[in-house]
Amino acid sequence: MEDRFGHRISYLRVSITDRCNERCNYCMPRELQEWLPREEILTYEEMLRTIRIGADLGVTKVRVTGGEPLTRRDVVGFVGEIAKISGINSLGISTNGTLLAHDVSGQSMAKALRAAGVQSINISLDTLDRHLYAQITGRDFHPQALAGIDAAIAAGFDQIKLNAVLMRGRNEDQLIPLIEFAAARNLILRFIELMPVSTTEVLTEENFLPVAEAKRAIESHYGALIPEQSFRTNGPATYYQIPGRDQLIGFIGAMTNLHFCENCNKLRLTCDGKLRPCLGSYLEFDIMKPLRAGASDEELRQFFMDVVERKPEQHDFRNNYQPDRKMIAIGG
């Protein structure tokens, strides 16, 4: 699949639930959240059929997201079915990590996911300070998150990435501690700019910390970072090596990087059955309706192609974007 602007679509991010056990300021900043009723959520079977259609059209990578995906029942069985789909050669999951150490039939959730075929895992960690973690997430789950990271390391995933959202006035002083934490565990750490994806109040001039400023702060401690242009993951991060170390850190600057969208290769499937060609756009298309109306595989393939045709050249985050959905309802 290729859109009008030369984006070759090979990556599908699949949100399996809008529910989460945390309340992060930038994702679901209010306690009162009306969860979608079960009948308005795609079943695993419907999601798997959609993924198979995508795979027929060239999707090779799937990342399971939420909400918090590990809160949905039988997520291990679901990812195991994705791993069996012909053409899918990269399977990942994004999580806040708090449930990775939980017991699942005598093993950790992390080991169960790895055994089911998950190859990579992204774990959110904005701070190493327990009190600040509780402030950011609305929950005192910091020990569980750290235990989850340890469980992921023990499970032996091919790749583990830590994601830290940059927030001025919150976690500027956590940059170096997070880098040292990642170095001690041989993990990739990525710093991500705030994006206006939940409410207009999420992103303000007061709390926005650009990646360039974070990079300068890091370089004042370690020296000039060394660009690693040959190192790529499936996302838009730009990677650098810490001088004198075999350690990579990444920066994701959706707001300040004017070339951010040039190599976009993804679509998003929301848990309520919408195909979104871009996170930072209002465009979304209801694939649940044809799925439940008995559409043929060929009709669903055409649906995919029509969505790709509508993919914008770049996101709208810089154009006074007014979110109409919370991030938790879209999927990370």
Phi, psi and chi 1 to 4 in degrees:
 res  aa     phi    psi   chi1   chi2   chi3   chi4
   1 MET       -  132.5  -66.7 -178.9  -73.5      -
   2 GLU  -139.2  134.2 -175.6  171.3  -39.1      -
   3 ASP   -88.9 -174.1   70.3    6.2      -      -
   4 ARG   -65.7  -19.7  -64.8  167.6  -67.5  162.2
   5 PHE  -105.9   10.1  -52.9  104.6      -      -
   6 GLY    87.6    6.6      -      -      -      -
   7 HIS   -71.8  122.6  -62.1  123.5      -      -
   8 ARG   -96.2  116.7  -64.5 -174.9   65.4   83.7
   9 ILE   -89.3  116.0  -51.3  -55.7      -      -
  10 SER  -135.8    6.3   59.1      -      -      -
  11 TYR  -132.9  124.9 -175.9    5.0      -      -
  12 LEU  -122.4  120.4 -178.0   64.4      -      -
  13 ARG   -97.1  124.4  -64.0  178.0   69.2   98.4
  14 VAL  -115.4  111.3  179.5      -      -      -
  15 SER   -84.0  124.4  169.1      -      -      -
  16 ILE  -103.2   -7.0   64.5  171.7      -      -
  17 THR  -161.4  152.8 -178.9      -      -      -
  18 ASP   -96.9    2.5   63.7  -29.4      -      -
  19 ARG   -92.7  151.1  -55.4 -165.9  179.2 -151.2
  20 CYS  -150.9  152.1 -171.3      -      -      -
  21 ASN   -93.1    3.3   57.7  -17.8      -      -
  22 GLU  -126.6  171.6  -66.8 -172.4  -30.7      -
  23 ARG  -134.4   62.5  -57.9  -69.2 -177.1  -88.4
  24 CYS   -64.2  141.2  -66.7      -      -      -
  25 ASN   -56.1  -37.8  -62.0  -28.0      -      -
  26 TYR   -91.8   -2.3   46.9   76.8      -      -
  27 CYS  -116.8  -53.5 -178.6      -      -      -
  28 MET  -140.5   75.6 -171.9 -179.7   63.0      -
  29 PRO   -73.3   -0.9   25.0  -32.3      -      -
  30 ARG  -119.8  149.0  -65.5 -174.0  176.1   89.1
  31 GLU   -66.0  -39.2  -84.4  -65.1  -32.8      -
  32 LEU   -80.1  107.6  -63.3  178.0      -      -
  33 GLN  -130.0  123.5  169.5   74.2   13.8      -
  34 GLU   -85.2  103.4  -65.5 -175.7    6.1      -
  35 TRP   -67.8  144.8  -54.3  121.0      -      -
  36 LEU   -67.5  138.5  -68.7  165.8      -      -
  37 PRO   -66.6  155.8   21.2  -30.1      -      -
  38 ARG   -56.1  -38.4  179.8  176.3  -62.6 -178.9
  39 GLU   -69.3  -14.8   63.0  -88.6   14.2      -
  40 GLU   -97.1    5.6  -66.1 -178.0   19.8      -
  41 ILE  -105.9  136.4  -61.6  -69.3      -      -
  42 LEU   -60.2  138.7  -71.1  172.7      -      -
  43 THR   -73.6  162.4   65.5      -      -      -
  44 TYR   -58.3  -38.5  -79.2  151.7      -      -
  45 GLU   -62.5  -40.9  -69.6   75.0   16.6      -
  46 GLU   -66.7  -39.5  -70.0  167.8  -28.1      -
  47 MET   -64.0  -43.3  -69.4  178.7 -179.0      -
  48 LEU   -64.3  -38.4  -71.6  167.6      -      -
  49 ARG   -64.7  -40.9 -173.9 -178.9  179.5 -156.3
  50 THR   -63.8  -41.1  -55.0      -      -      -
  51 ILE   -64.1  -41.0  -66.0  168.5      -      -
  52 ARG   -61.5  -41.0  -69.7 -172.7 -172.2  100.4
  53 ILE   -61.8  -45.0  -63.7  -64.2      -      -
  54 GLY   -59.5  -42.2      -      -      -      -
  55 ALA   -63.0  -36.8      -      -      -      -
  56 ASP   -61.0  -27.4  -73.4  -15.4      -      -
  57 LEU   -99.1    4.2  -67.8  169.2      -      -
  58 GLY   115.7    1.7      -      -      -      -
  59 VAL   -70.5  126.2  168.4      -      -      -
  60 THR  -117.4  -17.2   60.2      -      -      -
  61 LYS  -123.2  134.2  175.5 -178.2  173.5   63.3
  62 VAL  -126.8  134.6  171.0      -      -      -
  63 ARG  -123.2  125.4  178.1  164.1  -64.7  -82.7
  64 VAL   -88.2  128.7  175.1      -      -      -
  65 THR  -131.2 -174.4   70.5      -      -      -
  66 GLY  -128.3 -137.1      -      -      -      -
  67 GLY    30.1 -150.4      -      -      -      -
  68 GLU  -101.0  106.0  171.3   47.3   53.1      -
  69 PRO   -60.8  -27.3   21.6  -33.4      -      -
  70 LEU   -76.3   -3.2  -57.0 -173.1      -      -
  71 THR   -83.3  -14.0   62.4      -      -      -
  72 ARG   -85.4  135.8 -177.5  159.9  177.0  176.8
  73 ARG   -61.5  141.1 -175.1  176.6  -58.1  172.7
  74 ASP    58.7   36.3 -163.0   27.0      -      -
  75 VAL   -64.0  -30.5   61.2      -      -      -
  76 VAL   -64.6  -44.1  173.6      -      -      -
  77 GLY   -63.2  -37.6      -      -      -      -
  78 PHE   -64.5  -48.6  173.0   64.4      -      -
  79 VAL   -66.4  -29.3  -62.0      -      -      -
  80 GLY   -63.1  -35.7      -      -      -      -
  81 GLU   -71.7  -36.8  -68.8  -57.8  -46.9      -
  82 ILE   -60.5  -42.1  -62.6  175.3      -      -
  83 ALA   -61.1  -22.1      -      -      -      -
  84 LYS   -85.4  -10.5  -62.0  175.2 -175.3  176.1
  85 ILE   -73.4  126.7  -65.0  176.0      -      -
  86 SER   -62.2  132.1  176.7      -      -      -
  87 GLY   100.2  -22.9      -      -      -      -
  88 ILE   -84.4  108.1  -58.4  -59.5      -      -
  89 ASN  -111.3    1.2   56.1   36.8      -      -
  90 SER  -141.1  120.1  178.8      -      -      -
  91 LEU  -129.4  120.3  175.0   57.7      -      -
  92 GLY  -129.9  172.3      -      -      -      -
  93 ILE  -144.1  144.0 -165.7  163.8      -      -
  94 SER  -113.8  134.9  -68.2      -      -      -
  95 THR  -153.1  159.6  172.0      -      -      -
  96 ASN   -83.6   -4.0   59.8   34.3      -      -
  97 GLY    84.5  -10.1      -      -      -      -
  98 THR   -70.9  -16.6   59.6      -      -      -
  99 LEU  -109.4    1.7  -59.4  174.4      -      -
 100 LEU   -67.7  -27.7  -74.7  171.8      -      -
 101 ALA   -89.8   -4.6      -      -      -      -
 102 HIS   -63.7  149.2  -80.8 -150.3      -      -
 103 ASP   -76.6  131.0 -177.7   82.5      -      -
 104 VAL  -130.5  102.1  177.8      -      -      -
 105 SER    53.8   44.2  -58.2      -      -      -
 106 GLY    87.5    4.8      -      -      -      -
 107 GLN  -140.4  166.4   60.8 -177.2  -24.8      -
 108 SER   -70.3  155.4   71.5      -      -      -
 109 MET   -56.1  -39.4  171.1   66.4   79.3      -
 110 ALA   -59.5  -46.7      -      -      -      -
 111 LYS   -66.4  -35.7  -75.9 -170.6  175.5  179.9
 112 ALA   -65.2  -41.4      -      -      -      -
 113 LEU   -64.8  -42.5  -68.5  168.7      -      -
 114 ARG   -63.5  -43.1 -176.8   69.6 -174.2   99.1
 115 ALA   -65.1  -28.0      -      -      -      -
 116 ALA   -78.6  -12.9      -      -      -      -
 117 GLY   121.0    1.5      -      -      -      -
 118 VAL   -69.7  128.9  175.5      -      -      -
 119 GLN   -99.2  -36.7  -62.9  154.0  -57.3      -
 120 SER  -130.7  154.6   66.9      -      -      -
 121 ILE  -142.4  133.4 -171.6  162.3      -      -
 122 ASN  -108.0  130.2  -68.9   -3.0      -      -
 123 ILE  -124.7  128.9  -56.5  173.3      -      -
 124 SER   -76.9  131.7  -60.6      -      -      -
 125 LEU  -154.8  100.2 -174.8   67.2      -      -
 126 ASP   -89.4  -15.5  -60.8  -31.0      -      -
 127 THR  -160.7  155.8  176.9      -      -      -
 128 LEU  -100.7    0.6  -66.2  176.2      -      -
 129 ASP   -91.3  118.7 -178.9  -82.0      -      -
 130 ARG   -61.7  -41.7 -178.9  171.2  178.4  173.3
 131 HIS   -64.8  -44.1  178.3   67.0      -      -
 132 LEU   -65.8  -38.7  179.1   57.6      -      -
 133 TYR   -56.3  -45.3 -177.2   96.6      -      -
 134 ALA   -64.2  -36.6      -      -      -      -
 135 GLN   -65.9  -44.1  -74.2 -175.5  -24.8      -
 136 ILE   -70.5  -42.3  -67.2  172.3      -      -
 137 THR   -96.3  -12.9   66.3      -      -      -
 138 GLY    75.4    7.2      -      -      -      -
 139 ARG  -142.4  145.1  -62.2  -70.3 -174.6  -90.1
 140 ASP   -91.1   64.3 -175.7   20.3      -      -
 141 PHE  -109.7   18.2  -69.6  165.3      -      -
 142 HIS   -58.1  -45.6 -166.1 -113.1      -      -
 143 PRO   -59.7  -38.6  -23.7   34.6      -      -
 144 GLN   -66.2  -38.3  -69.0   93.7  -40.7      -
 145 ALA   -63.8  -43.8      -      -      -      -
 146 LEU   -65.8  -39.4  -63.4 -176.3      -      -
 147 ALA   -64.0  -35.4      -      -      -      -
 148 GLY   -65.7  -38.3      -      -      -      -
 149 ILE   -63.8  -43.8  -68.2  169.6      -      -
 150 ASP   -61.5  -39.6  -71.0  -20.2      -      -
 151 ALA   -65.0  -38.2      -      -      -      -
 152 ALA   -65.5  -40.8      -      -      -      -
 153 ILE   -62.5  -44.6  -66.0  169.1      -      -
 154 ALA   -65.0  -28.4      -      -      -      -
 155 ALA   -73.6  -20.4      -      -      -      -
 156 GLY    80.1   37.6      -      -      -      -
 157 PHE   -62.0  150.7  -70.4   98.6      -      -
 158 ASP   -61.6  -36.1  -65.5  -15.1      -      -
 159 GLN  -149.5  134.8 -172.0  175.1   80.0      -
 160 ILE  -124.3  126.5  -58.1  171.2      -      -
 161 LYS  -120.3  136.7  -63.7 -167.8  -70.7  -73.3
 162 LEU   -98.7  135.2  -57.7 -179.4      -      -
 163 ASN  -115.0  125.2  -70.9  -24.9      -      -
 164 ALA  -121.1  121.3      -      -      -      -
 165 VAL   -83.5  129.7  175.7      -      -      -
 166 LEU   -80.6  126.9  -64.4  168.0      -      -
 167 MET  -137.4  111.1  -67.2  167.2  -80.9      -
 168 ARG   -63.4  138.1 -171.6 -174.8  -59.8  -79.2
 169 GLY    82.9   -1.7      -      -      -      -
 170 ARG  -121.3  -63.6  -73.6  -66.4 -174.8  101.1
 171 ASN  -126.6   25.7   64.6  -10.5      -      -
 172 GLU   -59.0  -36.2  -59.8  107.4  -49.3      -
 173 ASP   -78.9    2.2   64.5  -14.0      -      -
 174 GLN   -97.6   -4.7  -67.6  -64.9  -61.3      -
 175 LEU   -58.1  -53.7  -56.4 -178.6      -      -
 176 ILE   -68.4  -46.9  -55.0  -52.9      -      -
 177 PRO   -56.5  -38.9  -27.9   36.1      -      -
 178 LEU   -67.6  -38.5  -76.3  168.0      -      -
 179 ILE   -63.1  -43.5  -71.0  172.1      -      -
 180 GLU   -66.9  -37.7  -66.7  -59.2  -47.0      -
 181 PHE   -60.7  -47.0  178.0   88.0      -      -
 182 ALA   -65.4  -39.4      -      -      -      -
 183 ALA   -62.6  -40.9      -      -      -      -
 184 ALA   -65.4  -21.0      -      -      -      -
 185 ARG  -113.4    4.1  -68.4  156.4 -178.7   79.3
 186 ASN    58.4   46.2 -164.0   29.5      -      -
 187 LEU  -113.8  151.6  -55.4  178.2      -      -
 188 ILE   -83.3  133.6  -66.3  174.1      -      -
 189 LEU  -116.7  135.5  170.7   65.2      -      -
 190 ARG  -126.4  136.1  -54.8 -172.7  -59.9  178.6
 191 PHE  -102.3  131.6  -65.5  106.4      -      -
 192 ILE  -122.6  131.1  -55.9  172.6      -      -
 193 GLU   -69.8  145.5  -73.8  179.9  -16.0      -
 194 LEU   -59.7  142.1  -88.6  173.5      -      -
 195 MET  -127.7  148.7  -66.9  173.2  -84.1      -
 196 PRO   -81.3   71.8   31.3  -35.3      -      -
 197 VAL  -110.3   -1.2  -68.5      -      -      -
 198 SER  -121.1  -63.2  -68.8      -      -      -
 199 THR  -137.5  163.0   66.9      -      -      -
 200 THR   -64.7  -23.5   53.3      -      -      -
 201 GLU   -76.7  -14.8  -64.6   80.9   13.2      -
 202 VAL   -61.6  -40.6  163.0      -      -      -
 203 LEU  -115.0  115.4 -178.7   59.5      -      -
 204 THR  -132.0  165.9   65.2      -      -      -
 205 GLU   -62.4  -29.5  -70.5 -175.7    6.3      -
 206 GLU   -72.5  -33.1  -69.8   73.7   24.5      -
 207 ASN  -107.0   -2.1   68.9    8.8      -      -
 208 PHE   -82.2  126.7 -179.8   68.0      -      -
 209 LEU  -121.0  106.0 -179.7   61.2      -      -
 210 PRO   -69.2  152.4   23.6  -31.0      -      -
 211 VAL   -63.9  -30.9  -67.1      -      -      -
 212 ALA   -63.4  -38.5      -      -      -      -
 213 GLU   -69.2  -40.8 -174.0  173.9  -26.6      -
 214 ALA   -62.1  -41.1      -      -      -      -
 215 LYS   -61.9  -42.6  179.6  173.6  176.9  -74.6
 216 ARG   -63.0  -39.5  -73.9 -165.2  -62.7  -89.3
 217 ALA   -64.4  -39.2      -      -      -      -
 218 ILE   -67.9  -40.4  -67.5  166.8      -      -
 219 GLU   -69.0  -27.7  -71.1 -176.9  -39.2      -
 220 SER   -67.1  -20.2   69.9      -      -      -
 221 HIS   -95.3  -43.1 -176.3   87.2      -      -
 222 TYR  -103.8  -17.0  -66.1  105.2      -      -
 223 GLY    99.4  177.1      -      -      -      -
 224 ALA   -59.9  127.1      -      -      -      -
 225 LEU   -72.1  147.7  -61.2  177.2      -      -
 226 ILE  -101.6  115.8  -56.1  166.0      -      -
 227 PRO   -59.1  137.0  -20.9   32.7      -      -
 228 GLU  -118.4   72.1  -75.0  -72.7  -16.7      -
 229 GLN   -66.6  -22.4  -63.2  177.2  -14.0      -
 230 SER   -81.1  -14.1   62.3      -      -      -
 231 PHE   -92.4  120.6 -176.9   82.5      -      -
 232 ARG  -134.3  143.7  -59.0  -70.0  -58.2  177.2
 233 THR  -112.7 -172.0   57.9      -      -      -
 234 ASN   -77.8   -9.8  -75.1  -80.5      -      -
 235 GLY   -95.8 -171.7      -      -      -      -
 236 PRO   -93.6   13.1   33.2  -34.5      -      -
 237 ALA   -68.1  146.1      -      -      -      -
 238 THR  -103.9  128.9  -58.4      -      -      -
 239 TYR  -108.9  147.9  -71.6   93.3      -      -
 240 TYR  -137.6  152.9  -65.8   82.4      -      -
 241 GLN   -97.8  137.5 -177.9 -178.2  -18.0      -
 242 ILE   -71.4  128.5  -59.7  -71.3      -      -
 243 PRO   -55.7  133.9  -23.4   32.6      -      -
 244 GLY    78.2    6.1      -      -      -      -
 245 ARG  -134.2  155.5  -65.4 -175.3  179.8 -179.9
 246 ASP   -93.2   60.5 -174.3   20.3      -      -
 247 GLN  -132.9  131.6  179.9 -175.3    6.1      -
 248 LEU  -108.2  140.5  -66.3  179.2      -      -
 249 ILE  -127.0  153.8   60.9  172.4      -      -
 250 GLY  -123.8  157.9      -      -      -      -
 251 PHE  -128.8  131.8  -62.5   93.9      -      -
 252 ILE  -119.6  104.9  -61.2  177.7      -      -
 253 GLY  -113.5   73.0      -      -      -      -
 254 ALA   -61.7  -30.8      -      -      -      -
 255 MET   -86.4  -35.7  -59.4  -60.2  -65.0      -
 256 THR  -105.8  -16.9   59.2      -      -      -
 257 ASN   -87.1  106.8  179.6    0.8      -      -
 258 LEU   -71.1  -10.6  -61.4 -178.5      -      -
 259 HIS  -104.9   14.4  -57.5  -75.0      -      -
 260 PHE   -56.0  -38.3 -174.8   78.4      -      -
 261 CYS   -94.5   -1.9  -60.6      -      -      -
 262 GLU   -60.2  -36.1  -72.6 -177.9   -2.4      -
 263 ASN  -111.3   24.8  -62.7  -50.5      -      -
 264 CYS   -61.7  133.4 -176.2      -      -      -
 265 ASN  -128.8   20.8   61.9  -12.5      -      -
 266 LYS  -124.1  155.8   65.0  175.8   71.0   70.0
 267 LEU  -122.7  159.7  -61.3  176.8      -      -
 268 ARG  -121.8  135.8  -78.4  175.6  165.3   80.7
 269 LEU  -109.3  117.0  175.4   65.5      -      -
 270 THR   -81.8  160.6   68.3      -      -      -
 271 CYS   -65.6  -22.2   61.8      -      -      -
 272 ASP   -96.8   20.2   59.0  -16.1      -      -
 273 GLY    85.0   29.1      -      -      -      -
 274 LYS  -107.4  133.7  -53.5  -60.4 -169.1  -62.0
 275 LEU   -92.2  121.8  -95.4 -178.4      -      -
 276 ARG  -113.0  122.8  -70.0 -179.2   68.4  104.9
 277 PRO   -78.4  -11.9   27.0  -32.9      -      -
 278 CYS  -157.4  134.4  174.0      -      -      -
 279 LEU   -62.6  -41.3  174.1   63.4      -      -
 280 GLY   -95.0   44.2      -      -      -      -
 281 SER  -147.7  150.6  166.5      -      -      -
 282 TYR   -73.5  -15.6  -63.4  122.3      -      -
 283 LEU   -62.0  126.7  -68.0  173.4      -      -
 284 GLU  -155.3  149.7   60.0  179.1   26.7      -
 285 PHE  -133.3  130.3  -56.5   89.6      -      -
 286 ASP   -80.4  102.3 -172.6   -1.4      -      -
 287 ILE   -90.6  -12.9 -162.1  170.2      -      -
 288 MET   -62.4  -39.8  178.1 -170.8  -76.3      -
 289 LYS   -60.2  -52.9 -173.0  173.2 -178.8  179.6
 290 PRO   -66.5  -33.3   18.7  -30.6      -      -
 291 LEU   -57.1  -46.3  -87.9  169.3      -      -
 292 ARG   -85.2   -7.8  -65.9 -174.7  174.3  177.3
 293 ALA   -95.6    4.0      -      -      -      -
 294 GLY    88.1   26.8      -      -      -      -
 295 ALA   -61.1  145.5      -      -      -      -
 296 SER   -77.3  165.8   66.6      -      -      -
 297 ASP   -59.7  -38.9  -75.6   -2.1      -      -
 298 GLU   -64.9  -40.0 -176.3   53.0   44.0      -
 299 GLU   -65.2  -37.7  -71.2  170.8  -33.4      -
 300 LEU   -71.1  -34.9  -67.3  176.6      -      -
 301 ARG   -62.1  -41.7  -81.7 -168.3  -74.6  -90.7
 302 GLN   -65.4  -35.5 -172.7   58.8   51.5      -
 303 PHE   -59.6  -48.0 -170.2  100.6      -      -
 304 PHE   -55.8  -47.9 -101.5   87.2      -      -
 305 MET   -62.8  -38.3  -62.9  -62.3  -67.9      -
 306 ASP   -65.5  -37.8  -68.8  -17.2      -      -
 307 VAL   -66.3  -43.6  171.4      -      -      -
 308 VAL   -60.9  -38.5  169.7      -      -      -
 309 GLU   -61.7  -26.1 -179.6   63.9   21.8      -
 310 ARG   -92.6    0.9  -60.8  -69.7  -60.0  -82.8
 311 LYS   -62.1  127.7 -172.3  173.8  176.5   65.1
 312 PRO   -73.8  161.4   26.7  -32.8      -      -
 313 GLU   -67.4  -35.0 -174.3  173.7   12.5      -
 314 GLN  -154.1  164.9   57.1 -174.0  -26.0      -
 315 HIS   -72.2  169.0   64.2   65.1      -      -
 316 ASP  -105.1   12.6  -68.2  -32.1      -      -
 317 PHE   -59.0  -30.0  -73.7  150.3      -      -
 318 ARG   -86.9   -2.9  -56.6 -175.7 -163.5   96.2
 319 ASN  -109.2   52.5  -57.6  -41.4      -      -
 320 ASN    52.7   43.5  -64.3  -45.1      -      -
 321 TYR   -59.3  129.2 -176.1   76.7      -      -
 322 GLN  -112.7  104.2  -59.0  -67.4  -46.0      -
 323 PRO   -63.0  139.4   21.9  -31.9      -      -
 324 ASP  -111.3    0.1   60.6  -15.8      -      -
 325 ARG  -139.7  143.7  -90.0 -177.8 -179.5  -96.7
 326 LYS   -73.6  151.6  -67.4 -177.1  175.5   63.3
 327 MET   -54.8  -36.3 -176.4   65.1  172.3      -
 328 ILE   -63.2  -25.5 -163.7  166.4      -      -
 329 ALA   -87.5  -10.2      -      -      -      -
 330 ILE   -98.4  -40.6  -61.0  172.5      -      -
 331 GLY   103.2  139.5      -      -      -      -
 332 GLY   -67.9      -      -      -      -      -
